[in-house]
Amino acid sequence: MRISERFKELEKKHEKALILYISCGDPSAEDTVRIARGVMDAGCDILELGLPFSDPIADGPVIQAASQRAIAKGMNTDKYFETCKKISGAPKVCMTYYNLIYSYGLERFADSCAASDITGLIVPDLPPEEAGPLKKACDNAGVDLIYIVSPQTSNARLALIKKSMGKSKGFIYLQSVLGVTGARESMKLDLEKKISEVKKFFGMPVAVGFGVSRPEQVSGLAKQGADGIIVGSAVVKMIAEGEDINAFVRELKRATR
């Protein structure tokens, strides 16, 4: 199932998409497969699988530490795709950095995503001005290139991103706050106007992430019109501490209804 199809399916059920990020290879590749299957059974609608990079500039300390642990355990690009092939049950999105993609080869990377049934790609350090070659490779492979915008992104910048996206049909990733990823105890959830503006401008679902860590935050964003809510650092932290992540995911999913 493609990402756009999952959003349409959830819309018919009057639900928002729960999108979870996990760092592939932390604590091990085998554990990643087990954890992924568990969270999908618990209610994860779209799975964002992080390909660890040594200098993840958009990520906070929790995901940085997870990336370092995964790399130390031998996770690399080839092993990442091998692991992702073993995971099924929800649309999958790859989140990684351009250095790894460029080193692997743009066409080879996009084709490997498709072969692993990954239908979306997030590259936070790739500006739209330089995204053309990767966008072409993704289009040829049938992979949606997903862009991140913030509440401060200007209309001119949004127009540039829209032009760069072409016919991608995944979703727009809206940062709830500026800065890096990381669970936040409290958030200013006054994004209703921005969510509406971005959704209307791009004509596709808007998923909100960065800082979301509690069911009440998920519920608040859902009520403000977010089509999807992304939870990352809170999940990665629980995995690292060996906590019951599936119970937490069920609570998050209930908050999307």
C-alpha positions as CSV (number, residue, x, y, z in Angstrom):
1,M,0.0,0.0,0.0
2,R,1.2,3.5,-0.9
3,I,1.2,6.4,1.6
4,S,-1.5,8.2,-0.2
5,E,-3.7,5.1,-0.1
6,R,-3.3,4.8,3.6
7,F,-4.3,8.4,4.2
8,K,-7.5,7.9,2.0
9,E,-8.3,4.7,3.9
10,L,-8.0,6.5,7.3
11,E,-10.0,9.5,6.1
12,K,-12.9,7.2,5.4
13,K,-12.7,5.9,9.0
14,H,-12.4,9.4,10.4
15,E,-8.9,8.7,11.8
16,K,-5.6,10.5,11.6
17,A,-2.4,8.6,10.6
18,L,-0.1,7.6,13.4
19,I,3.4,7.8,12.0
20,L,6.2,6.3,14.1
21,Y,9.9,6.7,13.7
22,I,12.3,4.0,14.8
23,S,16.1,3.9,14.2
24,C,16.9,0.9,12.1
25,G,19.5,-1.3,13.8
26,D,18.9,-0.1,17.4
27,P,19.3,-2.3,19.4
28,S,19.9,-4.7,16.5
29,A,18.6,-5.4,13.0
30,E,16.6,-8.4,14.3
31,D,15.1,-6.3,17.1
32,T,14.1,-3.7,14.6
33,V,12.0,-6.2,12.6
34,R,10.4,-7.5,15.8
35,I,9.7,-4.0,17.1
36,A,8.3,-2.8,13.8
37,R,5.9,-5.7,13.6
38,G,4.7,-5.0,17.2
39,V,4.0,-1.3,16.7
40,M,2.1,-2.0,13.4
41,D,-0.1,-4.5,15.3
42,A,-0.6,-1.9,18.0
43,G,-1.8,0.8,15.6
44,C,1.1,2.4,13.7
45,D,-0.3,3.4,10.3
46,I,2.9,4.5,8.6
47,L,6.4,3.5,9.7
48,E,9.3,5.9,9.3
49,L,12.5,3.8,9.4
50,G,15.7,5.8,10.1
51,L,18.9,4.9,8.2
52,P,21.5,5.9,10.8
53,F,24.1,8.5,9.8
54,S,27.1,9.7,11.9
55,D,26.1,13.4,11.8
56,P,22.3,13.6,11.9
57,I,22.0,17.4,12.0
58,A,18.1,17.4,12.3
59,D,18.0,15.0,15.2
60,G,18.2,15.6,18.9
61,P,20.3,13.6,21.4
62,V,17.9,10.6,21.7
63,I,18.0,9.8,18.0
64,Q,21.6,10.7,17.7
65,A,22.5,8.2,20.4
66,A,20.3,5.5,18.7
67,S,22.1,6.1,15.4
68,Q,25.5,5.8,17.0
69,R,24.4,2.5,18.7
70,A,23.1,1.1,15.4
71,I,26.2,2.1,13.5
72,A,28.4,0.4,16.2
73,K,26.3,-2.7,15.7
74,G,27.1,-2.8,12.0
75,M,24.1,-1.1,10.5
76,N,24.9,0.3,7.0
77,T,22.9,1.0,3.9
78,D,22.9,-2.5,2.5
79,K,21.9,-4.0,5.8
80,Y,19.3,-1.3,6.2
81,F,17.5,-2.4,3.0
82,E,17.9,-6.1,3.9
83,T,16.2,-5.3,7.2
84,C,13.4,-3.2,5.7
85,K,12.5,-6.1,3.3
86,K,11.5,-8.2,6.3
87,I,9.0,-5.6,7.5
88,S,5.5,-5.5,6.1
89,G,2.1,-4.4,7.2
90,A,2.2,-0.6,6.7
91,P,3.6,1.9,4.2
92,K,7.2,2.5,4.9
93,V,9.2,5.7,4.7
94,C,13.0,6.0,4.8
95,M,14.5,9.0,6.7
96,T,18.2,9.6,6.2
97,Y,20.8,12.2,5.1
98,Y,22.0,13.0,1.6
99,N,25.6,12.0,2.2
100,L,24.6,8.4,2.5
101,I,22.3,8.5,-0.6
102,Y,24.9,10.3,-2.7
103,S,27.6,7.8,-1.7
104,Y,25.4,4.9,-2.5
105,G,24.3,6.3,-5.8
106,L,21.0,8.1,-6.4
107,E,19.4,5.7,-8.8
108,R,20.7,2.7,-6.8
109,F,19.3,4.1,-3.6
110,A,15.9,4.9,-5.0
111,D,15.7,1.5,-6.7
112,S,16.7,-0.2,-3.4
113,C,13.9,1.7,-1.6
114,A,11.4,0.4,-4.2
115,A,12.7,-3.1,-3.9
116,S,12.3,-3.0,-0.1
117,D,8.7,-1.7,-0.5
118,I,9.7,1.7,0.8
119,T,7.4,4.3,-0.9
120,G,8.5,7.5,0.8
121,L,11.9,9.2,1.4
122,I,12.7,12.1,3.8
123,V,16.0,13.8,3.4
124,P,16.1,16.7,5.9
125,D,19.5,18.2,4.8
126,L,18.6,18.3,1.0
127,P,17.2,21.7,0.0
128,P,14.7,21.9,-2.9
129,E,17.2,23.9,-5.0
130,E,19.4,20.8,-5.1
131,A,16.8,18.0,-5.1
132,G,16.4,17.6,-8.8
133,P,18.6,14.6,-9.5
134,L,17.3,12.7,-6.5
135,K,13.7,13.6,-7.3
136,K,14.2,12.2,-10.8
137,A,15.6,9.0,-9.4
138,C,12.7,8.7,-7.0
139,D,10.1,9.4,-9.7
140,N,11.6,6.6,-11.9
141,A,11.5,4.2,-8.9
142,G,8.0,5.2,-7.8
143,V,9.2,6.7,-4.5
144,D,7.6,9.9,-3.0
145,L,10.2,12.5,-2.0
146,I,8.8,14.1,1.2
147,Y,9.7,17.6,2.2
148,I,9.8,19.3,5.6
149,V,8.4,22.8,6.2
150,S,8.1,24.9,9.3
151,P,5.6,27.4,10.6
152,Q,8.1,30.1,9.5
153,T,8.5,28.8,5.9
154,S,7.7,31.7,3.6
155,N,5.2,31.5,0.7
156,A,8.0,31.9,-1.8
157,R,9.8,29.0,-0.2
158,L,6.6,26.9,-0.2
159,A,6.2,27.6,-3.9
160,L,9.8,26.5,-4.6
161,I,9.2,23.3,-2.6
162,K,5.9,22.6,-4.5
163,K,7.6,23.0,-7.8
164,S,10.4,20.7,-6.7
165,M,7.9,18.0,-5.6
166,G,6.3,17.6,-8.9
167,K,3.8,14.8,-8.8
168,S,4.8,13.3,-5.4
169,K,1.8,12.2,-3.4
170,G,3.1,11.3,0.0
171,F,2.6,14.0,2.6
172,I,4.1,17.3,3.7
173,Y,6.0,17.1,7.0
174,L,5.3,20.1,9.1
175,Q,7.6,20.8,12.0
176,S,5.6,21.7,15.1
177,V,8.6,23.6,16.5
178,L,11.9,25.0,15.3
179,G,15.1,23.1,16.1
180,V,15.9,19.4,16.2
181,T,13.8,16.4,17.0
182,G,13.2,15.5,20.6
183,A,10.3,14.7,23.0
184,R,8.9,17.8,24.7
185,E,6.8,17.8,27.8
186,S,4.8,20.8,26.7
187,M,4.1,22.3,23.3
188,K,2.3,25.3,21.9
189,L,-0.2,23.5,19.8
190,D,-1.5,26.6,17.9
191,L,-0.9,25.2,14.4
192,E,-4.4,25.1,13.1
193,K,-4.0,28.0,10.7
194,K,-0.7,26.9,9.4
195,I,-1.9,23.3,8.9
196,S,-4.8,24.6,6.9
197,E,-2.6,26.9,4.8
198,V,-0.1,24.2,4.0
199,K,-2.7,21.6,3.2
200,K,-4.5,24.0,0.9
201,F,-1.3,25.1,-0.8
202,F,0.0,21.6,-1.5
203,G,-3.3,19.8,-1.9
204,M,-2.1,16.8,0.0
205,P,-2.0,15.5,3.6
206,V,0.0,17.3,6.3
207,A,1.7,15.3,9.0
208,V,3.0,17.2,12.1
209,G,6.2,16.1,13.9
210,F,9.1,17.2,16.1
211,G,8.5,17.2,19.8
212,V,5.3,15.1,19.9
213,S,5.4,12.6,22.8
214,R,2.1,12.4,24.5
215,P,-1.4,11.2,23.6
216,E,-2.9,14.6,24.5
217,Q,-0.5,16.3,22.1
218,V,-1.6,13.8,19.3
219,S,-5.2,14.5,20.1
220,G,-4.6,18.3,20.0
221,L,-3.0,18.2,16.7
222,A,-5.6,15.9,15.2
223,K,-8.3,18.4,16.3
224,Q,-6.4,21.2,14.6
225,G,-6.6,19.4,11.3
226,A,-3.4,17.5,11.0
227,D,-3.8,14.4,8.7
228,G,-1.0,12.6,10.4
229,I,1.0,12.9,13.7
230,I,4.7,11.8,13.8
231,V,6.2,10.5,17.0
232,G,9.9,9.7,17.1
233,S,12.2,10.4,20.0
234,A,9.7,9.3,22.6
235,V,9.4,5.9,20.9
236,V,13.2,5.6,20.4
237,K,13.8,6.4,24.1
238,M,11.4,3.7,25.2
239,I,13.0,1.2,22.9
240,A,16.4,2.0,24.4
241,E,15.1,1.7,27.9
242,G,13.3,-1.6,27.2
243,E,9.8,-0.2,28.1
244,D,6.4,-1.6,26.8
245,I,6.3,0.4,23.6
246,N,3.2,-1.4,22.2
247,A,1.0,-0.2,25.0
248,F,2.2,3.4,24.4
249,V,1.4,3.0,20.7
250,R,-2.1,1.9,21.4
251,E,-2.6,5.0,23.5
252,L,-1.3,7.2,20.8
253,K,-3.5,5.5,18.2
254,R,-6.6,6.0,20.3
255,A,-5.8,9.7,20.4
256,T,-6.0,9.9,16.6
257,R,-9.6,8.9,16.4
